[in-house]
Amino acid sequence: MKANLNDISAKEKSAEKQEFAGYVGKRLRKIRTEKGISQEQLSEKAGYYRTYVGHIENGQHSPSVHTMWRLSKVLKVDLGELLKGL
């Protein structure tokens, strides 16, 4: 990350957001599979479409903090677990 965020280009910002989305998606999938919960079960309990959860896990969508919070509640993990190691 650059020292001054005003110096970041739109392309760099987009790449940074994509990197973040990919990381969160991988963490979500890892935790979900460790808990033995399917995408369908997770999405239904959290109130989202299964395809949306799939897009998050594939890094195609960057979820809001509220979405991550809802998913973490269903998974019974602290929200920080989704961001661990970031």
N, C-alpha and C positions, 0 to 999 in steps of 0.2 A: 504494500500500500504506500502511496506517495505521502510525503510529509504534509503537503498542502493539497487538500482535496479539491480546491479550485483549479488545480493544474491538470486534473484528470480529463481525458477526452471522452467523448460519447462512446467511442469504440471500446476504450478501456473500461468504462463504467459498465457497458453491456457484458463484456467478458468477465468482469468481476462478479456481476449479478448471476451470470450463468454458472460460474465456478461455485458460488454460494449455493445456488439451487441444486447443483449436482451433489455437493457435500451433504446437504440436509436430506436429500432424497436417499442417498446411500445409508445414512444413519437411520432414517425412518425404516427402510426395508430391513436393515440388520436387526433392529430392535423388534420389529413386527414379527419377523421369522423366528427369532429367539423365543418370543412369547407364544409361538404357535398359532398366530392369528392370521387369517386370510385377508387379502385386500378387501374382499367383499364384506367380511365381518367388521373390519376396522371402519370402512367407509359408512356402513349402515349405522353403527353405534355412534359415530361422530357426526352423522347427518350430512354426509357428502356423497356424491356419485363415485362409484368404484373407479371410473375412468379418470376422475380428478385425482384421486389418491395415486393411481398408476402414473399419471403425469408428474406428480410431485416426486415419486420414487425414481422416475426416469430423468429427473432434472429438467423437465420441460416447463415446469411452473415453479415459481418461487413463492412459497406460502407466506401468508401474513403471520404475525406473531399470534394472533387469535386462532388461526387455523392450527398452528403448531401446538398451541396450548390445548385445544380440543382433542387433537390426536394423542397428545401425551397423556391426557386424562383417561382416555379409553385404554391406552397401553399400560396405564398405572406406573408411569415413570415421571420423574421430575422434568419439567420443560428443558432444563439445562442439559439433560442427557441427549437431546436432539442436536445440541450445539457443542457438545463435548469435543475437545480437541481442535476446535476451529481456530 
